[in-house]
């Protein structure tokens, strides 16, 4: 049996400085499509974890706002460690382009007055959403990513 290597387990989480954007996977499909996976790290691994309500709120908000900034997003999903998100996107993209799109989407989070789909019909845990928490992490990431990527 072939040994499976999980890419995220190969990164030394003690040697990175959050927030950051990292292209962490590229798949070339048999039909020639390119699928990129990005690590959108918000908080320092093994240092600060976002509360569930903030992560969940950001997930709902970024689901729409990031798609307004980038084409061909397949998915944006929170990391189980609650330090960031994975972005899956069809087509080639540079980290700097994703960073700019994320900052623009997070600026929209700061302007949001409600979290979309915050109801029992559209969400499986609608009571655990924090607009306040989402905005607090958005502020911090905007400031640091803007400086890091000179946006």
Backbone torsions as a table, in degrees:
resi	resn	phi	psi	omega
1	UNK	NA	135.6	-179.7
2	UNK	-71.2	135.6	178.4
3	UNK	-74.5	128.5	179.5
4	UNK	-89.7	131.8	177.2
5	UNK	-111.2	120.1	177.0
6	UNK	-90.3	113.1	-172.4
7	UNK	-53.7	-44.4	-175.9
8	UNK	-63.8	-22.4	178.0
9	UNK	-81.3	-10.3	179.9
10	UNK	-90.5	-14.4	179.1
11	UNK	-78.9	134.3	176.1
12	UNK	-80.0	102.7	-176.4
13	UNK	-68.4	-12.0	179.0
14	UNK	-87.4	-8.3	-174.5
15	UNK	-114.7	15.4	178.9
16	UNK	-111.3	158.2	178.4
17	UNK	-125.0	111.0	-178.4
18	UNK	-84.1	153.8	-0.2
19	UNK	-81.3	157.3	176.8
20	UNK	-158.2	164.4	173.5
21	UNK	-118.2	130.7	-178.9
22	UNK	-137.7	125.6	172.2
23	UNK	-73.5	117.7	-172.8
24	UNK	-118.4	8.3	176.4
25	UNK	-176.1	142.8	175.2
26	UNK	-136.0	128.5	175.9
27	UNK	-116.9	127.8	172.3
28	UNK	-103.0	112.8	-175.9
29	UNK	-76.4	160.7	178.4
30	UNK	-57.7	-24.9	179.6
31	UNK	-92.0	5.7	175.2
32	UNK	94.3	2.5	177.3
33	UNK	-76.1	151.1	175.7
34	UNK	-113.0	131.0	176.4
35	UNK	-120.1	124.7	179.4
36	UNK	-106.8	141.8	174.1
37	UNK	-118.0	130.5	-180.0
38	UNK	-119.8	142.4	172.0
39	UNK	-94.7	111.8	176.6
40	UNK	-101.7	88.7	-172.9
41	UNK	-88.4	124.4	-178.3
42	UNK	-97.5	-43.6	-175.4
43	UNK	-122.8	161.8	-176.7
44	UNK	-68.4	123.1	176.7
45	UNK	-55.3	138.8	179.4
46	UNK	60.2	19.6	178.2
47	UNK	-124.7	-67.6	-177.3
48	UNK	-123.1	128.7	174.5
49	UNK	-115.6	142.5	178.5
50	UNK	-77.0	139.8	174.8
51	UNK	-62.6	152.4	-176.2
52	UNK	-55.2	-42.9	-178.9
53	UNK	-61.4	-38.3	178.6
54	UNK	-69.5	-45.4	178.3
55	UNK	-59.9	-46.9	-177.9
56	UNK	-64.3	-41.2	177.4
57	UNK	-63.1	-45.1	177.1
58	UNK	-61.5	-39.0	178.9
59	UNK	-58.7	-48.3	-179.9
60	UNK	-63.4	-45.3	-177.2
61	UNK	-68.7	-44.7	-178.6
62	UNK	-70.2	-24.6	178.7
63	UNK	-55.1	-38.2	177.8
64	UNK	-93.4	-48.0	-173.8
65	UNK	-64.5	-37.6	179.6
66	UNK	-71.0	-33.4	176.4
67	UNK	-68.6	-24.4	173.8
68	UNK	-71.8	-21.3	-176.7
69	UNK	-99.4	-30.1	-177.0
70	UNK	-129.2	137.8	175.9
71	UNK	-83.3	158.0	169.8
72	UNK	62.4	35.6	173.2
73	UNK	-76.6	128.6	176.0
74	UNK	-86.2	-46.0	-177.1
75	UNK	-162.5	151.2	166.6
76	UNK	-130.9	121.7	-173.3
77	UNK	-132.8	142.4	178.1
78	UNK	-70.8	147.6	173.9
79	UNK	-77.2	144.3	178.3
80	UNK	-60.2	-28.1	-179.7
81	UNK	-77.6	-7.9	177.9
82	UNK	62.7	36.2	175.9
83	UNK	-112.0	-1.1	-179.7
84	UNK	171.7	-156.9	-174.5
85	UNK	-138.2	155.8	168.7
86	UNK	-104.8	135.0	176.4
87	UNK	-114.2	124.5	175.9
88	UNK	-109.3	125.2	-173.8
89	UNK	-136.8	136.2	174.6
90	UNK	-77.9	133.1	178.3
91	UNK	94.1	158.6	-179.4
92	UNK	-72.9	141.3	177.2
93	UNK	-153.0	145.9	177.8
94	UNK	-88.1	151.4	179.3
95	UNK	-58.6	-38.7	-178.6
96	UNK	-64.4	-34.8	177.9
97	UNK	-68.7	-42.2	178.0
98	UNK	-65.1	-40.2	179.0
99	UNK	-60.7	-45.5	179.2
100	UNK	-63.3	-43.0	179.2
101	UNK	-63.2	-41.3	179.7
102	UNK	-65.0	-44.5	178.5
103	UNK	-60.1	-44.2	177.7
104	UNK	-61.9	-41.7	178.6
105	UNK	-65.6	-39.5	179.7
106	UNK	-68.4	-30.5	174.2
107	UNK	-63.9	-35.6	176.3
108	UNK	-68.7	-33.4	175.6
109	UNK	-59.4	-42.4	-179.4
110	UNK	-62.9	-27.3	179.9
111	UNK	-89.4	-11.2	-175.1
112	UNK	-65.8	143.2	177.5
113	UNK	-108.2	-9.6	177.2
114	UNK	-157.1	162.9	176.9
115	UNK	-96.5	126.2	179.8
116	UNK	-64.9	149.9	175.6
117	UNK	59.8	32.1	179.6
118	UNK	-89.9	65.8	-179.7
119	UNK	-152.3	163.1	-174.9
120	UNK	-68.5	-19.0	179.5
121	UNK	-77.4	-39.3	-173.3
122	UNK	-101.3	-7.1	-176.0
123	UNK	-142.0	137.0	-178.3
124	UNK	-81.0	-6.9	177.9
125	UNK	-149.7	53.5	-171.2
126	UNK	-64.5	-17.6	-179.9
127	UNK	-78.0	-16.3	-176.7
128	UNK	-107.4	66.4	178.2
129	UNK	-133.5	134.6	179.7
130	UNK	-129.2	107.8	174.9
131	UNK	-66.9	-41.7	178.3
132	UNK	-58.6	-49.0	179.7
133	UNK	-61.8	-42.6	178.4
134	UNK	-59.4	-42.7	-179.1
135	UNK	-67.7	-37.6	179.5
136	UNK	-62.8	-44.9	179.2
137	UNK	-72.0	-34.4	177.2
138	UNK	-60.5	-45.1	179.6
139	UNK	-57.1	-48.9	-177.0
140	UNK	-63.2	-44.1	-177.1
141	UNK	-70.9	-39.1	177.3
142	UNK	-56.2	-50.0	-177.1
143	UNK	-60.2	-49.1	-174.9
144	UNK	-73.8	-41.7	178.6
145	UNK	-67.3	-37.6	179.4
146	UNK	-60.4	-41.1	179.0
147	UNK	-70.5	-42.9	-176.7
148	UNK	-65.6	-41.2	-177.0
149	UNK	-101.8	8.3	179.0
150	UNK	52.3	53.1	-178.8
151	UNK	-95.4	NA	NA
